[in-house]
Amino acid sequence: MSESTWKQYENYIKKWAVFCSKKSWSVWDVNITHYLCFLMQFYEQGLSYMTISSAGSALSLVFICSCKQPIGENRLITRFMRGISRLRPPSAKYSATWDADKVLTVLKTMNNDDLTVKQLPLKLVDLLALVTGQRVQTLAAIKLKDIEWSNPVQIKLTSRLKTTTVSRNNPVLVLPSYIDNNLCPVNALKAYVNLTEGKRGNVNNLFVSFNAPYAGVTSQTVSRWLVYVLKLAGVDLKKIHSS
């Protein structure tokens, strides 16, 4: 389980403790009735199916019911969650998109040879995001050792990601070469690696901070870089954030 998922679950477990305290119930007496009452409060508050499901998953991770199975696998619980999904079906995560052509127009004006160590990674991040469709956590996790300079270039991620499971391996990112050098992700990647070669020291992360001491950047930083270029392209970020 990732650290972010555990923090989310930990929050629901704390809510469970408060809920039980108000009801004068034992925190450790997780029977079916108490469990359903706990989830029902979220439904009555108008919260989404995904929120209710996350709350249930948190308790199911920690507690088992009297029949010695995870409480979330109980027949009554699964029927309850099916009912919630029908009454309040999960909505699409995004209801708005942005015009990639606007971003490509901006990127095309950015010549790799003319860009600084603060400008080139902004371009590279956007090209990688457009070509691979990967989330910022994946882009921030790329290591130099992951890059296979074949034709086409492949990036075989070795870091543990949020989507990594026992049965699901990390994606392999395939970068095609484009005729237009200013829109070619491979050219931008090579240019960035060469530009930062003398600055990164022993840091193996592909994307590094702008200033010394150089270190690998976080997914939050990668996200800010993406947003910056979207603003340059005139993308309506308010519309995206409200979706």
Backbone as a ProteinNet text record, in pm:
[ID]
protein_1_A
[PRIMARY]
MSESTWKQYENYIKKWAVFCSKKSWSVWDVNITHYLCFLMQFYEQGLSYMTISSAGSALSLVFICSCKQPIGENRLITRFMRGISRLRPPSAKYSATWDADKVLTVLKTMNNDDLTVKQLPLKLVDLLALVTGQRVQTLAAIKLKDIEWSNPVQIKLTSRLKTTTVSRNNPVLVLPSYIDNNLCPVNALKAYVNLTEGKRGNVNNLFVSFNAPYAGVTSQTVSRWLVYVLKLAGVDLKKIHSS
[TERTIARY]
84	0	88	52.4	131	106.7	200.8	189.6	64.7	33.9	-83.5	-212.9	-219.2	-338.3	-353.9	-242.2	-249.2	-296.7	-249.8	-292.5	-442.5	-493.5	-637.2	-714.3	-667.2	-732.9	-724.4	-609.2	-589.8	-692.6	-725.5	-824.3	-961.5	-999.7	-1129.7	-1130.5	-1018.1	-1011.4	-1028	-972.1	-991.1	-1137.3	-1201.6	-1343.8	-1426.5	-1383.9	-1451.9	-1442.9	-1326.5	-1307.8	-1397.8	-1407.4	-1494.7	-1640.3	-1678.7	-1815.2	-1855.3	-1766.5	-1794.5	-1804.7	-1720.5	-1723.5	-1858.6	-1911.5	-2040.6	-2154.6	-2138.8	-2241.4	-2221.9	-2111.2	-2073.6	-2052.9	-1994.6	-1961	-1811.4	-1773.8	-1632.9	-1574.6	-1457.8	-1391	-1360.8	-1335.4	-1292.1	-1407.4	-1529.6	-1647	-1705.3	-1642.7	-1684.1	-1782.3	-1908.3	-2007.4	-2075	-2155.6	-2214.4	-2301.8	-2380.5	-2470.7	-2393.3	-2289.8	-2208.6	-2140.9	-2092	-2022.7	-2116.5	-2239.3	-2336.2	-2378.8	-2395	-2430.7	-2320.7	-2196.3	-2082.5	-2082	-2105.7	-2106.5	-2229.6	-2340.9	-2465.5	-2456.7	-2378.6	-2365.3	-2303.5	-2210.5	-2147.9	-2247.9	-2333.9	-2436.8	-2534.1	-2575.2	-2670.1	-2610.1	-2476.8	-2408.7	-2395	-2441	-2436.5	-2303.5	-2217.3	-2084.7	-2093.5	-1988.3	-1988.8	-1971	-2002.5	-1981.6	-1835.7	-1743.8	-1602.1	-1557.3	-1609.8	-1575.9	-1625.8	-1750.1	-1807.7	-1730.7	-1693.4	-1616.5	-1480.3	-1414.3	-1284	-1295.1	-1401.3	-1423.3	-1441.2	-1518.3	-1538.7	-1411.3	-1332.3	-1206.6	-1109.5	-1111.3	-1021.9	-1052.4	-1181	-1217.8	-1196	-1225.1	-1207.6	-1061.3	-971.1	-828.1	-783	-846	-801.1	-879.3	-1009.5	-1095.5	-1150.9	-1183.9	-1256.1	-1385.5	-1485.4	-1612.1	-1613.7	-1724	-1732.3	-1714.7	-1738.5	-1723.8	-1581.5	-1487.7	-1344.3	-1309	-1380	-1346.9	-1340.8	-1268.3	-1270.3	-1414.1	-1444.8	-1584.4	-1641.9	-1556.8	-1603.4	-1649.5	-1615.9	-1656.3	-1787.3	-1844.1	-1971.5	-2081.3	-2174.2	-2278.2	-2365.3	-2400.1	-2483.1	-2408.8	-2278.8	-2198.4	-2188.6	-2162.5	-2149.5	-2282.4	-2395	-2526.3	-2551.5	-2510.8	-2525.6	-2447.9	-2323.9	-2240.5	-2294.9	-2353.5	-2416.3	-2533.7	-2609.1	-2721.1	-2674.3	-2566	-2510.3	-2465	-2402.3	-2351.7	-2465	-2583.1	-2697.3	-2765.9	-2776.5	-2839.5	-2750.4	-2619.2	-2524.1	-2404.9	-2426	-2319.6	-2195.9	-2078.1	-1953.6	-1957.7	-1918.6	-1917	-1780.2	-1774.4	-1646.6	-1552.9	-1425.4	-1329.2	-1312.6	-1318.1	-1299.5	-1416.2	-1470.3	-1578.8	-1534.5	-1409.5	-1356.9	-1219.5	-1186.9	-1055.1	-995	-867.6	-804	-750	-736.1	-696.4	-545.3	-503.8	-361.4	-292.3	-367.1	-306.4	-251.6	-319.1	-271.7	-134.7	-120.8	5.8	114.2	81.5	179.5	228.5	139.8	178.3	285.2	267.9	366.1	497.1	487.8	608.5	689.2	620.6	689	777.9	744.8	826.6	948.9	958.1	1067.2	1177	1284.2	1397	1482.8	1507.6	1582.1	1716.1	1787.6	1922.1	1920.5	1807.4	1798.1	1743.2	1700.3	1633.1	1732.3	1702.4	1786.2	1745.8	1819.8	1790.5	1658.4	1606	1475.6	1361.3	1394.6	1291.5	1272.3	1383.7	1376.9	1295.3	1308	1226.6	1076.4	1037	894.8	843.4	923.3	885.4	884.6	988.4	999.7	884.5	849.8	740.4	610.8	583	458.9	460.3	573.1	582.6	562.7	624.6	609.2	465.1	402.2	263	171.6	195.3	111.6	133.9	259.7	291.7	252.2	273.3	250.9	116	57.3	-69	-56.1	65.5	89.7	66.3	39.1	18.2	151.7	144.4	266.6	354.7	293.2	374.4	466.2	414.4	493.4	607.5	579	682.8	792	752.6	851.1	937	886.8	958.3	1061.2	1066.9	1160.2	1304.6	1384.4	1527.1	1606.9	1728.3	1814.9	1838.4	1849.9	1875	1754.3	1637.1	1516.9	1511.8	1593.8	1585.4	1667.5	1603.6	1671.1	1677.1	1797.1	1814	1808.1	1695.6	1673.6	1593.1	1545.5	1460.5	1331.8	1219.9	1201.6	1259	1280.9	1329.6	1222.6	1267.2	1174.6	1217.8	1120.9	1146.4	1079.1	1161.7	1110.4	1122.9	1014.1	1014.8	1045.2	1136.6	1175.6	1125.1	1076.8	1026.3	887.1	853.3	718.1	622.5	513.6	414.4	284.3	193.2	63.9	-11.9	11.4	-59.4	12.8	129.2	206.6	145.5	118.3	68.4	143.7	112.3	176.7	145	22.8	-20.1	-12.4	28.1	31	165.2	241.8	374.5	365.9	476.4	483.5	472	416.7	407.2	544.5	558.4	678.4	640.8	712	681.5	761.4	691.9	755.1	750.1	868.6	877.6	912.7	821	850.7	931.1	1004.5	1077.9	991.4	984.3	904.9	995	945.4	1022.2	1046.9	947	959.4	1043.7	1167.1	1258	1206.1	1133.1	1084.2	966.5	908.1	798.8	836.6	962.6	1008.2	1045.2	976.8	1007.9	1147	1192.9	1325.4	1433.6	1420.5	1517.9	1519.8	1401.4	1392.9	1454	1431.9	1487.9	1640.8	1694.7	1840.8	1900	1836	1885.6	1886.6	1782.2	1773.7	1877.9	1896.4	1997.2	2135.8	2165.1	2296.2	2312.3	2206.1	2212.2	2236.5	2183.2	2194	2305.5	2380.2	2481.4	2583	2627.6	2729.6	2674.5	2543.1	2480.8	2424.1	2386.6	2308.9	2394.2	2523.9	2607.7	2564.1	2533.3	2491.1	2339.7	2266.2	2120.1	2077	2002.6	1962.9	1826.3	1751	1621.6	1639	1549.9	1557	1539.1	1432.6	1403.9	1465.3	1546.2	1613.6	1577	1598.9	1569	1657.5	1613.4	1683.4	1817.2	1822.6	1938.5	2007.3	2136.7	2213.3	2163.8	2168.9	2211.7	2102.9	2138.5	2041.3	1984.9	1852.9	1785.8	1669.1	1622.3	1506.1	1383.1	1299.5	1181.3	1064.3	965.9	846.8	740.7	636.7	526.5	454.4	454.8	392.7	465.8	598.5	677.1	648.5	643	611.3	474.1	379.6	246	249.9	328.8	341.1	401.6	498.6	559.6	455.3	375	270.1	171.3	129.4	32.5	89.8	218.1	281.3	270.7	299.2	292.6	147.3	54.9	-86.3	-129.8	-81.2	-112.3	-54.4	69.2	130.8	48.6	-13	-90.9	-231.4	-266.3	-398.7	-509.6	-476	-575.8	-651.7	-782.5	-867.4	-856.2	-767.5	-742.8	-860.5	-935.2	-1049.5	-1154.4	-1171.3	-1268.4	-1224.6	-1093.1	-1038.8	-1048.8	-1009.3	-1008.6	-1148.1	-1247.3	-1384.9	-1451.4	-1384.2	-1443.5	-1428.1
-118.7	0	124.2	222.7	344.4	429.6	521.2	609.2	696.8	745.2	832	756.3	628.3	547.7	522.2	493.2	469.4	594.3	712.2	835.8	856.2	821	832	735.6	611	511.6	550.4	602.4	641.6	747.1	835.9	940.3	879.1	775.9	711	630.1	571.1	495.8	589.5	710.1	810.7	852.9	867.3	901.6	789.9	666.3	551.9	560	596	606.3	715	828.4	937.6	894	827	779.1	683.6	590.5	494.2	562.6	662.7	735.5	803.5	863.5	931.1	832	711.3	608.3	524.9	550.8	469.7	323.7	305.5	171.3	148.7	23.9	-10.2	4.7	66.6	82.9	-52.4	-152.4	-282	-377.5	-334.9	-419.5	-383.2	-432.7	-396.9	-502.6	-490.2	-583	-521.6	-599.3	-556.2	-433.2	-431.2	-317.5	-188.2	-192.8	-73.7	-27.2	-122.5	-91.7	-20.6	-73.5	-13.9	125.4	142.7	274.8	376.2	332	419.8	464.3	370.4	404.9	488.1	459.6	528.4	677.9	714.9	857	933.9	870.7	935.9	953.3	851.3	861.5	974.7	983.9	1087.6	1227.4	1234.6	1363.5	1402.4	1314.3	1343.4	1314.5	1236.9	1208.6	1103	1095.6	1011.7	864	782.4	637.7	605.7	674.4	646.2	678.3	785.7	819.9	712.8	669.5	565.7	435.4	403.6	281.7	286.7	404.2	419.1	402	456.9	442.1	294.8	224	82	1.5	35	-35.7	-16.8	102.5	130.4	38.5	25	-61.9	-209.2	-245	-384.2	-426.7	-329.8	-358.7	-395.8	-334.1	-348.7	-453.9	-465.3	-549.2	-668.4	-772.6	-886.2	-900.8	-959.9	-978	-1112.8	-1143.4	-1264.7	-1392.4	-1386.2	-1505.4	-1520.7	-1442.8	-1455.8	-1421.4	-1327.9	-1281.1	-1128.5	-1065.3	-918.5	-868.8	-771.9	-731.2	-678.3	-621.3	-569.5	-678.3	-805.5	-916.2	-978.5	-929.2	-982.5	-958.5	-1053.2	-1045.3	-921.1	-885.6	-767.4	-638.6	-637.4	-519.3	-502.6	-610.3	-600.8	-560.1	-608.3	-567.7	-419.9	-376.4	-235	-146.9	-184.5	-104.4	-107	-217.8	-222.6	-125.2	-120.5	-27.4	117	149	284.5	319.2	223.9	250.5	277.8	219.8	243.5	376.5	407.1	532.2	652.4	631.1	740.3	686.3	661.3	599.2	686.9	623.9	702	788.1	912.7	1003	999.7	1045.8	1053.4	1145.7	1108.2	1188.7	1326.1	1331.2	1458.1	1481.6	1601.8	1637.4	1742	1783.6	1884.2	1841.3	1878.7	1849.6	1980.3	1973.8	2092.7	2060.6	2166.2	2152.8	2132	2011.4	1980.1	2062.2	2102.3	2181.4	2314.2	2372.4	2499.2	2479.7	2368.3	2340.2	2309.6	2231	2195.7	2320.2	2415.4	2540.1	2613.5	2615.4	2680.6	2602.9	2469.7	2387.1	2395.1	2412.3	2417.6	2540.3	2644.6	2767	2758.3	2651.8	2637.9	2549.1	2612	2538.7	2480.6	2352.6	2285.6	2351.5	2389.8	2446.4	2583.3	2650.8	2785.3	2786.5	2671.1	2665.7	2645.2	2704.5	2691.9	2570.2	2545	2431.4	2449.6	2573.4	2599	2591.7	2596.6	2597.3	2460.8	2392.7	2266	2158.6	2144.6	2041.9	2068.5	2196	2228	2172.5	2191.4	2140.1	1987.6	1927.6	1781.9	1715.9	1770.2	1713.8	1713.1	1823.5	1830.2	1734	1721.6	1627.2	1483.7	1449.4	1314	1287.8	1387.9	1371.6	1350.7	1426	1413.8	1280.9	1237.5	1115.8	989	988.8	866.4	862.5	979.6	983	941.4	950.2	905.7	1017.9	979	1075.2	1134.1	1245.4	1316	1231	1144.7	1060	970	919.2	832.4	909.5	1029.7	1110.3	1149.5	1183.1	1221.9	1103.9	982.1	861.8	811.1	869.8	821.5	841.3	734.9	739	729.6	780.8	769.8	623.7	538.9	397.2	327.8	392.9	334.6	353.8	446.1	483.7	387.9	327.4	238.2	310.5	350.4	432.4	345.9	282.4	197.4	277.8	212.7	277.9	196.2	240.3	366.8	359.6	476.6	483.5	426.9	347.8	291.9	331	358.3	389.3	281.2	196.7	85.7	122.9	170.9	225.2	118.6	152	58	99.9	222.6	270.3	214	199.7	156.8	273.6	250.8	353.6	321.2	417.1	395.2	282.3	264.1	160.7	26	19.3	-104.7	-203.6	-324.1	-430.6	-558.9	-664.2	-793.5	-843.6	-819	-870.8	-767.1	-644.9	-539	-468.8	-488.5	-428.1	-281.9	-212.3	-74	-67	41.8	55.8	79.6	39.7	71.2	186.2	298.3	415.8	408.9	420.3	412.8	551.8	604	738.1	732.1	770.3	773	897.5	889.2	1005.5	1074.4	1207.7	1283.9	1362.4	1386.9	1462.3	1604.9	1664.5	1800	1795	1840.3	1832	1903.7	2010.7	2088	2021.4	1920.1	1845.7	1700.5	1668.6	1530.2	1506.3	1415.8	1389.6	1328.8	1252.3	1190.9	1298.3	1393.7	1502.6	1585.5	1614.3	1693.1	1616.3	1485.2	1401.5	1400.8	1379.5	1378.5	1514.7	1621	1756.1	1782.9	1737.5	1762.3	1680.6	1555.6	1471	1532.1	1577.9	1640.7	1771.5	1850.4	1980.5	1966.8	1861.4	1844.1	1748.6	1698	1595.9	1643.1	1764.1	1813.5	1872.7	1867.8	1930.8	1830.8	1713.4	1622.5	1538.4	1529.6	1448.5	1303.3	1250	1110.4	1093.3	1202.4	1194.4	1120.7	1011.5	929.3	967.2	1050.8	1095.1	1170.7	1148.9	1222.7	1371.8	1407.9	1548.8	1593.4	1697.7	1747.9	1894.4	1939.9	2078.1	2174.6	2299.2	2399.5	2442.3	2444.1	2500.8	2396.7	2422.3	2335	2353	2247.5	2111.6	2040.4	1988.2	1930.5	1800	1784.9	1665	1633.1	1510	1471.6	1549	1588.9	1667.7	1575.9	1631.9	1557	1563.4	1483.5	1487.3	1621.3	1687.8	1819.6	1921.3	1911.5	2001.5	1975.9	1849.8	1815.1	1869.8	1860.5	1913.4	2064.8	2135.9	2281.6	2314.9	2235.3	2258.4	2242.4	2138.1	2115.5	2231.6	2274.4	2383.5	2512.3	2536.5	2659	2665.7	2554.3	2552.7	2564.5	2503.7	2516.7	2663.1	2734.3	2877.3	2953.4	2920.8	2986.1	2963.2	2845.2	2809.6	2867.7	2935.2	2995.7	2898.1	2785.4	2687.1	2739.1	2725.2	2771.6	2671.7	2700.1	2607.6	2602.6	2712.3	2713.8	2611.2	2598.8	2502.5	2361	2335.2	2201.5	2167.6	2260.2	2235.2	2215.5	2272.7	2260	2133.6	2060.8	1939.9	1821.9
0	0	0	-83.8	-90.1	34	58.9	175.3	166.7	47.6	31.3	59.5	15.7	41.9	190.7	258.9	402	476.3	436.2	501.6	484.9	366	340.4	430.7	440.3	524.9	672.1	711.3	850.6	892.1	799.8	826.7	855.9	779.7	801.2	931.1	964.9	1090.9	1210	1199.6	1305	1312.4	1196.3	1194.4	1258.7	1235.6	1297.6	1449.2	1501.2	1645.7	1703.9	1635	1681.3	1675.3	1567.6	1549.4	1662	1694	1800.2	1936.8	1957.7	2084.7	2105.6	1999.5	2008.8	2034	1982.8	1998.2	2124.5	2197.8	2315	2275.6	2158.5	2110.2	2125.1	2134.7	2136.8	1996.5	1989.4	1859.5	1797.2	1881	1832.1	1804	1839.9	1814.3	1678.5	1575.3	1439.3	1389	1430	1376.6	1254.1	1187.7	1061	1078.6	1186.6	1209.9	1228.5	1311.8	1336.1	1207.2	1131.9	1006.1	909.2	894.8	802.9	849.3	980.6	1033.6	1003.2	1014.2	987.2	842.1	750.1	608.6	571.5	636.8	604.6	633.7	735.7	767.4	650.9	579.6	465.1	350.6	334.4	231.2	263.6	390.3	432	421.7	425.7	408.9	262.1	173.4	30.4	-35.5	33.9	-21.4	-131.1	-211.4	-331.1	-297.8	-396.6	-383.2	-353.1	-421	-403	-260.1	-202.3	-64	31.9	11.5	97.9	82.1	-41.2	-66.7	1.7	-2.2	62.3	213.7	271.6	416.2	452.3	369.6	395.1	378.4	278.3	254.3	370.4	429.5	541.9	659.7	693.3	804.9	770.7	646.9	605.2	610.5	590.4	595	735.7	834.6	973.8	1050.3	1023.3	1105.5	1027.5	1100.4	1045.5	1123.1	1061.2	1130.2	1202.3	1265.8	1348	1266.5	1136	1052.8	999.8	1060.4	1031.5	887	830.3	696.2	701.1	607.7	604.5	599.4	683.3	697.1	566	481.8	353.4	258	287.2	200.8	245.3	355.9	403	300.1	287.2	184.2	200.6	322.8	345.3	306.5	334.3	300.7	149.6	79	-66.6	-130.1	-74.7	-127.6	-98.9	18.8	54.3	-43	-73.1	-162.6	-305.7	-347.5	-480.4	-487	-376.2	-370.2	-378	-306.1	-309.7	-451.1	-519.1	-654.4	-752.2	-726.7	-816	-784	-654.4	-614	-641.9	-627.7	-647.1	-727.5	-855.4	-936.3	-944.6	-951.7	-964.5	-1089.3	-1075.8	-1190.1	-1256.5	-1379.4	-1450.4	-1375.6	-1367.2	-1292.9	-1355.9	-1488.8	-1557.5	-1653.2	-1650.3	-1741.7	-1842.5	-1834	-1927.2	-1975.9	-2097	-2154	-2205.3	-2241.8	-2298.4	-2436	-2515	-2654.8	-2664.4	-2702.6	-2712.4	-2820.1	-2923.2	-3030.5	-2977.8	-2879.3	-2821.9	-2756.6	-2686	-2619.2	-2721.2	-2822.5	-2925.7	-2999.9	-3020	-3086.9	-3006.4	-2873.9	-2786.7	-2786.5	-2773.4	-2767.5	-2896.7	-3009.1	-3138	-3150	-3075.5	-3080.3	-2989.3	-2909.2	-2811.7	-2870.3	-2915.8	-2973.8	-2861.4	-2866.7	-2759.6	-2729.9	-2833.9	-2817.1	-2749.7	-2755.8	-2698.8	-2556.2	-2507.2	-2377.3	-2263.4	-2149.7	-2030.9	-1950.3	-1843.4	-1756.1	-1682.2	-1682.6	-1620.2	-1721.8	-1849.8	-1953.7	-2020.3	-2046.1	-2119.1	-2046.5	-1914.1	-1848.7	-1859.1	-1867.2	-1883.5	-2015.6	-2119.8	-2251.4	-2252.1	-2195.4	-2196.2	-2120.7	-2005.7	-1926.1	-2006.1	-2074.7	-2152	-2269.3	-2336.3	-2448.1	-2399.7	-2286.9	-2232.5	-2191	-2131.3	-2088.2	-2208.9	-2316.2	-2435.1	-2506.9	-2514.4	-2589.8	-2513.8	-2380.8	-2303	-2232.3	-2205.4	-2132	-1986.7	-1931	-1794.5	-1693.3	-1569.3	-1461.6	-1417.2	-1342.4	-1304	-1211.9	-1131	-1043.3	-1125.3	-1235.5	-1322.7	-1387.4	-1435.6	-1500.2	-1401.2	-1279	-1177.5	-1134.3	-1152.9	-1107.8	-1207.5	-1326.3	-1429.1	-1382.8	-1395.6	-1364.5	-1495.2	-1490.7	-1608.6	-1645.7	-1543.9	-1570.2	-1634.7	-1626.6	-1686	-1836.6	-1888.2	-2029.3	-2115.3	-2210.8	-2305.4	-2440	-2480.1	-2600.6	-2725.8	-2744.5	-2862.5	-2964.9	-3065.5	-3164.9	-3181.7	-3124	-3051.1	-2909.2	-2850.2	-2712.3	-2618.8	-2521	-2423.4	-2282.4	-2198.3	-2057.4	-1974	-1911	-1831.4	-1684.1	-1627.6	-1492.2	-1388	-1298	-1193	-1054.7	-1041.2	-912.2	-886.6	-758.5	-723.4	-740.5	-814.5	-840.5	-768.3	-769.5	-705.8	-773	-902.8	-978.3	-976.9	-913.1	-911	-812.7	-857.4	-770.1	-803.3	-727.3	-751.6	-891.7	-936.6	-1067	-1178.5	-1143.7	-1244.6	-1243.1	-1348.9	-1357.3	-1399	-1381.9	-1427.6	-1579.8	-1631	-1777.2	-1839.2	-1963.6	-2041.5	-2134.4	-2120.5	-2201.3	-2331.7	-2442.5	-2574.1	-2637.1	-2672.7	-2729.1	-2877	-2963	-3107.2	-3142.6	-3250.3	-3302.1	-3407.1	-3399.9	-3494.4	-3589.3	-3708.7	-3808.1	-3760.2	-3699	-3646.2	-3518.4	-3525.6	-3411	-3286.6	-3306.9	-3192.4	-3122	-3185	-3122.1	-3095.5	-3113.4	-3095	-2949.3	-2878.6	-2738.7	-2719.5	-2817.9	-2807.9	-2813	-2905.4	-2914.2	-2786.5	-2733.2	-2609.5	-2492.7	-2489.5	-2383.2	-2390	-2508.7	-2524.8	-2486.7	-2531.3	-2502.4	-2352	-2281.8	-2137.2	-2060.9	-2098.9	-2033.2	-2051.4	-2172.5	-2198.8	-2122.2	-2114.4	-2048.3	-1898	-1839	-1692.9	-1651.8	-1748.2	-1719.3	-1615.8	-1626.2	-1533.4	-1406.8	-1387.9	-1272.1	-1172.3	-1220.1	-1136.3	-1041.2	-1063	-974.9	-976.3	-857	-846.1	-850.3	-873.3	-877	-1003.5	-985.5	-1099.1	-1154.3	-1083.3	-1133.7	-1264.9	-1358.5	-1484.3	-1459.4	-1390.6	-1366.6	-1233.6	-1240	-1121	-1098.7	-975.7	-939.4	-1016.8	-1025	-1104.9	-1043.9	-910.9	-842.2	-754	-725.7	-636.7	-492.4	-409.5	-445.7	-525.8	-641	-731.6	-674.7	-687.1	-636.2	-727.5	-718.9	-797.4	-752.3	-848.3	-814.2	-780.5	-710.8	-671.9	-781.2	-766.3	-862.3	-856.7	-738.3	-727.2	-814.5	-818.7	-903.4	-1050.6	-1088.8	-1227.5	-1265.2	-1173.3	-1197.5	-1220.1	-1140.3	-1158.1	-1293.6	-1337.9	-1469.1	-1580.6	-1569.3	-1668.6	-1672.5	-1554.7	-1544.9	-1604.1	-1582.2	-1633.3	-1785.6	-1851.8	-1998.8	-2045.6	-1973.4	-2009.2	-2004	-1903	-1892.7	-2011.2	-2047.4	-2163.3	-2290.3	-2297.6	-2416.4	-2413	-2305.1	-2295.6	-2262	-2198.8	-2158.1	-2036.3	-2036.1	-1925.7	-1810.2	-1716.4	-1605.6	-1507.8	-1495.4	-1403.9	-1447.6	-1576.3	-1629.9	-1600.4	-1610.7	-1585.2	-1438.4	-1350.8	-1206.8	-1151.1	-1216.1	-1166.4	-1214.6	-1304.1	-1360.1	-1266
[MASK]
+++++++++++++++++++++++++++++++++++++++++++++++++++++++++++++++++++++++++++++++++++++++++++++++++++++++++++++++++++++++++++++++++++++++++++++++++++++++++++++++++++++++++++++++++++++++++++++++++++++++++++++++++++++++++++++++++++++++++++++++++++

